[in-house]
Amino acid sequence: MKIYNSLTRRKEEFVPLEKGKVKMYACGITVSGEAHIGHAFQAMLYDIFRKFLEKQGYQVTYARNYTDVDDKIIARSKETGIPADEYAEMMIEKINAVMRKFDVDDPTLWLKATENIGNIISFVEALIASGHAYAADNGDVYFDVDTFPAYGQLSGRDKEDALDGVRVENDDSKRHPYDFALWKAAKPGEISWDSPWGKGRPGWHIECSAMNRAAFGDQIDIHGGGRDLIFPHHENEIAQSEALTGKRFAKYWTHNGLIKVNGQKMSKSLGNSLLLEDLLKEYSNEAIKFALLSTGYRGDINITDNLFPDAEAHLRRFYTLIARAEEQFPDETGGEEDIDKKFDEAMSDDFNTALALSDLFGYFKEAAKLLSENDPRARRITNQIRRTYSLLGLFKKDAKEYLKEYGEKEASVPEEVKQIAEERKLARANKDWAKSDELREQLKSLGYAVKDSKEGYTLTKL
């Protein structure tokens, strides 16, 4: 099994620190707002990584954190008038609820910054004692980057580059402008805890290092998160942890790609964040997963108007064949081991979900052929697809129930639109491209976009 290591910038054979056991940590959500599609993507991926490692026989301890105190949460507390700790707890409950709708399992360990204040303070004290950190006169504590020569190994940045794109705060109290905060002195009215340096709260980066050490010890096998966390967050985690212990913090660093919406990076400032709760009102959780997993996890995902409707259309076709196979061969319980073997081969190559999903089209094509020949192997294929691909969160529902719930979208298309779409399909078959274009415009005028595929076409309401 090979995993791409962001630290070495190459795929490496996976060999855990302790034979048969895996310690894995993924940076979770800062709970200043509701869960969006980027949060869902990352949570889904590391849930899948854990399950596939378990399938390979490893005993996996998977930890995930909630950042439940930081500048954004404090700002939201001031806006809403809700105390910061109550606001964070409220958002965690909401995020947990929507993640369950999305069908992402809990990690082995849930970690929260506010439940690890003692561990964080102890970690900072040890860094000061070892000469890697210093307390400023105003009660802030900073990591002294000059004391860690390997700084920049993950991101490829040097100390001067570290200033680019990073907000520099309290320059007067720092020894160097690139030093970063481990502990922040409390401002009037802010949530705070007592510390040797006065009332304050943790810096963002220190929480993950301290919680990892408390949960796992000095080293872990896999550390993950979005690619946007490589710098400064993960770079700073490495500096803190390795400066303190003198050991390699994480053996494998994994980073998923970013979400873009129509080519633009998704962000609150651009107003293009897609909330998971809203998407689940429109599409099945399986369609959303299918769309996201159709790209390799390290690549960026561009969410266009057709991405989720196309995924839903694929799943409707797949579930239709599953329903037919189950009805035609109700007593067939066997499977097809080659499907599971190919899935494992794809996933063993850096969790290649895109390859695993591309194989589905051939499997279902073969199942359709066998159904037409009244061959029970069709049911064995669909049985195995259910068993194998459930690891990705797919094909877990009753086929008829799925089609009843998510087939209604096709049924709701007006008959006039269906007739024009079928007429256009015939025109394309006859290579009457001018007629095809004319009918496409007619569909557009009626509020529908049409996208062609090998299987036919998909109608999407504009």
N, C-alpha and C positions, 0 to 999 in steps of 0.2 A: 504494500500500500504506500502511495506517495502523496505528499502534501506540499503545496507551494509555501515556502517560508519567506515571508516578506523581509526578514532580517538578512538572509543570504541571497535573496532574489533568484532562487531556483527551486525546482521540485526536489524534495529529499525523501528518502525511504523513511517511513515512520517507525521509529523505535522509541518507545516510552522510557522514561527515567527508571521506572520499576516494572519489571516484566509482568504483563497481564493487566496492569492498572494504568488508568489515564486520569490526570488531573487537568481539568479544562475550565477556563474562566472567560467570560464574555462581558464586555462593558455594556451595561443596560441603558435605561432611559433616564434622562434628567426630567423629573416630573413637574415641569413648569407649564405643560400643556397636554393636550390629549394625544393619544397614539396616532401617528400617521403611517403611511405606507412604508416609509423607510424604516421605522421602528419594527413594523411587522416583518419586513424582509429579513432583517438581521436576527430577530428572535426566532423566526422559522428556520433559518439556516443552521444556527447552532443547536437547535432542537434536533434537526436532521443529522448533523454531524455526530451528536451524542448517540442517536439511535443506530446509525450505521456502525460506529465503533463498537457498540454493544453487540450488534449482529456479528461482528468479526470476532467476538469472544472476549472483548476487554471489559473489565469492571471500571465504569466511568463515574467519576465524581465531578459533576458539572455545577459550577457556581456562576451566578449572574447577580448583578447589583442594580439597585435603584439609587441614583443620586437624589437624595431627598432634602438637601440643603445646599443652596448656591445663590449667586447673585440674581439669576432669573426668577427663582422661586421667591426670594425676598421681594423682588419687584412686583410679582403677581400678588403677593400677600398685601403689599401696600395698596395696590389697585383695587383689590376685592374687599379689603378690611378683614380678611380671615387670617388668623395667626399662621405663621409660616409652617409650623409643624402640622397643624390641622389641615391646611391647604394641601401639603404634600401627601398626607394620608388619604385625603379625599381623592386626589388624582391617582394614587396607586390603586385604590379600589376600582376606579373607572377603567384604568388601563388593564388591570387584571381581568375585568369582566369582558372587555372587548377582545382581549387575546384568547380567552376561552371560546368565544364565538368563532374566532379565526382558527381554533383547534391547534393551539401551541401548548405543549405540556410545560408544567413548572420545572425548573432546574432541580437538581439535588439540594442545592443550598440557595436561599434568597439572602442577599446581603444588603444592608442599608448603612449609609454613612452615619446617620444619627444613632445607630445602635453600636457603633464602633468608635465612639469618641475616645474612650480610654486607650484602645489599640493605636489610634492615630496619634494621640499625644505621646505615647510611649515611643512610637516610631520616630517622631520628630525630635524628641529628647535624645534618642540614640544617634541621630544624624548630627545634632549639635555637638554631642560628646566626642564624636569621631572626627570633627572638624569639617564636615560636609555641609553644615547649615549654620546660620547665625540669626540671632534675634535682634531686630531693630529697636530703636528707642521708643517707637510708637506702638509696640506690641505685636507687629507683624514678624513672621519668621520666614526666611528665604533659604532656598537651596543655593549653595555656591557652585555654580556651573564650572568654574575654573578648577575645582578640586576633582572633577571627573573627566579625564582626558578623552574617554571614549564617547563623549556626548556627540550625538549626530549619527551614530552607527545605523540606526533604523531608517531614518529619513534621508540620510545623505547630506544633511545640512551641517555647516560649521556654525560656530557661535555667532558670528556676525549675521549669517543668513537667518539665524533664529529670530532676529528682530523683525524680519520681513513678515508682514501680515499678522503679527501678534500684538495685541494691545499691551502697551507698556504702562504699568501703574506704579505710583509712589517711587519714582526714580530717585528722589532725594534720600530715601531710606535704604536703597540698595547699594551694595558694593559695585555691582556691575548691572547694566541695563538688561542683560539677558537672564539674570537670576529670576527664579520663579517662586511664587508664594507657596509655602507649606501650611501656614496658619495665618489667618487674617484677623486683625483686631476688630472688635465689634464697633459699629457705629451706633449712635443713639437710636433706641427703638428696635434694633435688629435682634433676631434670635442669636443666642450665644451660650457658651459653656465656659466654666472656669478652667484656667490652664496656668502653667508656671509663668506665662507671659502676659497674664491678664485675661479678661473675658474676650472670647473670640469664637471662631469657627474654622473648620478645615478648608484649606485650598482644594481645588477640584482634583488635582492630580494625586495628592497623597492618599486619598481614600482608597483607591484601588490597590496601591502597594500595601497599605496597612491591612486591608481586609484579606487580600491574598495570603499574606504571611500568617495572619491569625487562623485562616481556614486550612491552608495547605503546607505551611512551612516556607522555607527559603526559595523553593523552586517549583515550577509547574511545567506540564508538558505543552499545553496549547493555550495561547492567549489570543483572543479575537475581538473584533469590532469593525466598524466601518472604516473605509480608507481615509476618511477625513480625520480620524483619530490618530493617524500615524504621527503627525506633528500638530501641536506640541504634546498632546496627552500621553501617547504611548512612549514617545521619546523621553518624557519626563519620568514616567513610571520606571523605565529601565535605569535611568540615572539614580533615582532614589533608592530603588531596591538593590541594585548591584553595588552602589557605593556603600551601603550598609552591610551587606552580607559577603561581598567579594565573590559571589557566585553568579552564574548565568541565570537570570530571572526566569525566562520562558524559553523552552527549547525550540518551539515553533510559533511564529507569529503569523496569524492569518487575518486577512482583511477583505471584506466584501466591497463590491463596487457601490456607486452612488445612484440615487434615483433622479432621473431627469423627467421633466414634463414638457413634451413637445420640444425637446432639445435644450431646454433650460434647466439648470440645477434647481431642484426643488428647495424652496426656503420660505420661511414666514415673511421675510422682507419683500419677496416678489409676489406674495399672495397666491402661490400655486401649490401649497401643501394639500395633499389629499388625505383626509382623515380616514382611518380604517373603518370607523363606525359607518361613515357615509357610503363607502364602497361596498360594505357588507349588506347594505339595503338594496343594492343594485345587482350584485353578483354573488354566486356561491363562494364559500371560502376555498373550495377546490379550484374554481376557475381562477381566482386571484393567485393561488399557489402555482397553478399550471403556468400562468403568464410569467410570473417572477422566476420560476425555475427553468424556463426555456432558454435562459441566458446563463452561461457559466457564472458562478457566484462572484468571481473577481471582476467581471465586466460591469460597466454601467448599464442601467436599464432605462430605456427611453419610453416613457408612457405616452402613447398616442391615443387618439380617440378610439382606435380599433383594437387596442391591445387586449383589454378584458372582454369585449364582445366576441372577439375571435376565439379566445380561450374558452369562453362559455359554449360557443358553437362546437368546438372540437369535443368538449366533454359531453354535450348532448348526443353527438354522433356515437361516441364511445359507449355511453350508458345505454343507448338504444340497442347496440349490438350485444352488450352484456344482458340486457333484459330479454332479448330474443333467444340468446343461448340458454339462459336459465329457464325460460319457458319451454324451449324445444327439448332440452335434456335435463329435466328436473332432478334426476337421481345421480347425475355424473358428479363425482367429488374429486376426481384426479386432477393433477396439474402437469405443467411442462417445466422440468428442471432447467432446461436451457435458457428460459426467460430469466430465471433468478440468477443464473450464472453470468449472463451478459450484463445484468443490472449491477452485480457485484464488481465486475470488471470495470464498468464505467465509473462507478462510485469510488473504486480504489485508485483511480487516476485523479487525485485532487478533487474528490466529490463532484464528478462531472454529471450533474443533473441534466444538463442540456443534451448530452449524448443519450442518457437513459430515457429521456422523454421522446427523443427523435425515433427511438426504436419502437415506440408504441404504435406508430402509424402502420408499420409493416405487420405487427402482430394482429392488429384489428382488421387489416386488409385480408390476412390469411384466415382469420376467424369468420369474416363475412363470406369468403369463398367456401369454407367448410360447412357453414350453415346452409348455403344453397345446395350443398351436396348431401345434407342430412348426416354429416359426420360428427360424432360426439366429441371429437378432438377440439371442436370449436369451444365447447364448454370448458374443456381442460385449459385452453389458452386463457379464457376470461377468468377462470378460477385463479390461475397463477398470477395474472395481472393484478387481481384484487390483493392477493397475499403479498406479492413483492412490492407493489407501488404504494401500499398503505404506509410504508416507511416515509414516503414523501407527503403523506396526508391526502392521498388520492384514492378514489374508488372505494371509499369507506361507507357510502350510503346505500340504502336500498335503491336499486336501479329504477323501479317504477315510481317510487316516491320522488326521486331526484327529477325524473322527467316530468312528473306532475307539477313540481314546484318551479323548475327552471325551464321547462318546455313551453310555459305559457307565454313567454316573450315572443316566440315565433308565432304562436297562435294569435297574438294580439295585432300582428301586422295586417293592415287592411287588405281585403281581397284584391282591390284594384292594384295595390302596390305589388302583391304577389304575382299577379298576371303579367304586369310589365316586366318584372324581374325574370319570369319564365320566358317571356318573349325575347328578352335580351339574351338569355342563355342560348336560345335557339339561333339567334342572329350570330352569336359568337361561334357556335358550332358550324354555321354555314359560312363563316369568315366574312360576314357582312359587317365590317368594322364601323362604317358610317352609321348604320342602323343601331349598332350597339352603343355608340357614343350618344346618339340622339335619345335612346331610351335611358341611358345613364342620367342625362340632364332632366328627363321627365321625372325620374325617381328623386333626383335632388330637389326639384320644384315641389315635390310632395313631402319633402322632409326626411328623405332616406338616402344614405350612402351605401354603395354596393362595393364589396371587395371580392375579387375572384381568387380561387384557390384550386388545387388539383381535385379537391372533393366537390367543387361546385362554386357556391358563392355565399356570402354572408351579408345580411341587411342590417344596418345600424341606423337608429334614429338620430338625426342631426340635432 
